[in-house]
Amino acid sequence: MKLGKNVVIDPEASVDESVEIGDNSVIVGKSKIGKNVVIGHNSVIGFPHKKNLKEKGIGKSDGCVINEGCLIRSNVVIYEGVVLEKEVETGHNVMIRENSCIGKGSKIGSYVSIEWDNVIGEGCVFQGHSMTSEGSRIGNNVFLGPFFNSTGDNSMGRVEGEYKPNPAVIEDNVRIGSSVVLLPGIKLGKDSVIGAGSVVTKDVKEGKVVIGVPAREK
């Protein structure tokens, strides 16, 4: 194992001997780090979610799973309950919230925020400064251009009772241009294309191209 300066690995963590970890990074709780994983400087792997943080403290976590061949660049925070399948890559300054799963070979760009309980397929590419809503379901081979944003709450912060997100569903092979906004509760069908700068307010059928504010078929 190749460790930088000031690396902290929880005694309950399982880290393969082939792993390389950069300076000042922390592996929290029962995290499992597979073969040939590289973790950059100043990253936190297995950060506890809010309930555990309040009840058990910052050093207690059920951990996360980083599978073989993943590349985690610097200043990344990955919460407990996250699973990264083989060969996932992140850029710098990425946050992946609790109980999310990212499929094999997906690439998550710099400054991307993936909220809690996301399920993301294989071979996806998320470009920089994008954000996915809580509870998002995203298929295989999806492309998200930079500054993409999916929303999960029509109340705009005025939630009454328990918050239950209602994000868009993105099916396989969807391609989304830069600075697109998806409103809650819609579905983007397989192989659809969303033009840059669009605000999508309703379902998009399989294979269709839409663009505009609001987005309409081209």
N, C-alpha and C positions, 0 to 999 in steps of 0.2 A: 504494500500500500504506500502511495506517495502522498504525504501530507504537507501542506504549507504551514506557515506560522499561525499559532493561536487557534488551531482547529480544535473543536470540542465534539466528541462523539459520545453519545449517551451509552452507558454500560448495557442497556437493553437493546441497543441497535445491532443489526447484522449487516456488516459491510464487507464485501468481497475484497480479497487481497489485491486484486488488479485495479482497484478504484484509485483515482487521483482527486484530491480535494484541495482547493485553493485556500489562501490565507483568510483567517477570521471567519470561516464558515462553521456552521453548527448543525449537527445531526441530532434531532430531538426524538426521545421516546423509542418506541419499538419499530422504527423505520428499517426497511430492508433495501439495501443498495446492491444491485446485481453486478455482473462481470463487465469490466471495461467501461464503466461509467466515469465521466469527468464532470466535476462540480466546480464551478468557478469561485472566485473570491467573494467574500461577504454575503454568502447565501445562507438561508435557513431552510432546512429540510425537515418536514414533520411538525411545523408550527401548530400549536393547539388551537382549536376553534374556541369561540367565545365562552361557551359553557365551561369547558375544561380549564380555560385560562382563568376564569373567575373562581372556580371551585377548587382546582388542584394546583394552580400556579403555572408559571411560564415554562417550567422544565418538565411538565408531565404531559404525555401525549401517547396516543395509540399508534402514532407514526404513519408513514406513507410507504409506498412501494415504487421504487425506481428500477425498472427492469434493464436488462443487458443492453449495453451500447448507447445509452442515453447521454446526451450532451447538455448540461445545464450551465449556462454562462453566468457572469457575475451579477450580484445583487438581485437574486431571484428568491422569492418566498413561496414555498410549497407547503400547504397545510396538511394536517393529518387526514387520513382517509382517502387521499389522492392515490391513484394508480397511473403511472406512466408506463405504457407498454414498450416493447423493444424499439430502440433507435429513435425515440422522440428527441427533438432538439428544441431548445429555447434560445431566444435572444437575451439581451440584458434587461434588468429591471422588470421582470415578469412576476405577476402574482397569480397563483392558481389556488383557488379556495377549496374548502373541505369537501370530501366525498365526490370529487370529480374524477373522471377517467378519460384519458387521452390515448387514442389508438396508435398502433404501430406506425412508425415512420412519419408521424405528423410533425410539422415545424411551426413553432409559436414565436412570432417576431418580438422585437424589443418593445417594451412598454405596453404589452398586452395584459389585460385583466380578465381572467376567467372566473366568474362568480361560482357560488357553491352549487353542488349537485349537477354539474354539467356532464353529459355523455357525448364525447366527440369521437368520430370514426377514424379509420386508418387513412394515411396519406393526405391529410388536410394541410393547408398552408394558410396561416393567419398572419397577415402583415402588420406592421407596427402600429401602436396606439389604438388598437381595436379593443372592444369590450363585449363580452357575451353575458346575457342576463342570467340570473339564478334559474336553475332547472332547465337550461337549454338542452335540446336534443339535435345534434348535428351529425349528418351522415358521413359516408366515406368520400374522399377526394374532393372536399369542398374548399374553394378558394375564397378568402375574405381579403379584400383590399384594405389599405391603410385607413384608419379612422372609422372603421365599421362600428356600428352600435346597435345592439338589439335590446329592446325594452321589454320588461315583464310586468309592468304595473300601470294600468290606466289611471289610477287615482293620483299620480304625481305626488306621492308621499303622504296622502291623506287616507291611509289605510284604516279601516274600521275592523277591529278584531284581529285574528291571526292573518299574517301576510301569506298569501298563496300565489306565487308567481305564475304568470300565464305567458311564457315567452313564445316567440315564433319557433316553428319546427322547420328545419332545413334538411331536405332530403339529399341523396347521393348526387355527386357531380355538379352541384350548384356552383356558379361563379358569380361573385359579387364585387362590384367595382368600389373605388375609393369613396369614403365619406357617405356611405349608405346607412339609412336608419330604418329599422324594422319595428313596426308597432306591435303591441302584444297580440297573441292569439292567432296569428296568421300562419299559413304553410307555404313554403316554397317547394314546388314539385321538382322531381328529378330532372337534371340537365337544364334547368332554367338559368337565365342570365339576367342580372340586375345591373343596369347602367350606373355609372358614377354619379354621385350626388342625389340619388333617388330617395324618396320617402315612401316606403311600401306600406300601404294601409289595408290591403286585402290579399287573399290567396293568389298565388301565381301558379298557373297550370304547368304540368310537365312539358319541358322543352320550349317554353315561351320566353321571349325577350321583353323586358319592361324597362322603362326609363321615365324620369320626371318627378315632379312634385304636384300632386301625388303620382306615383308610378302608374303608367299605362302601357298596354302592349304596343310595341313598335310596328 
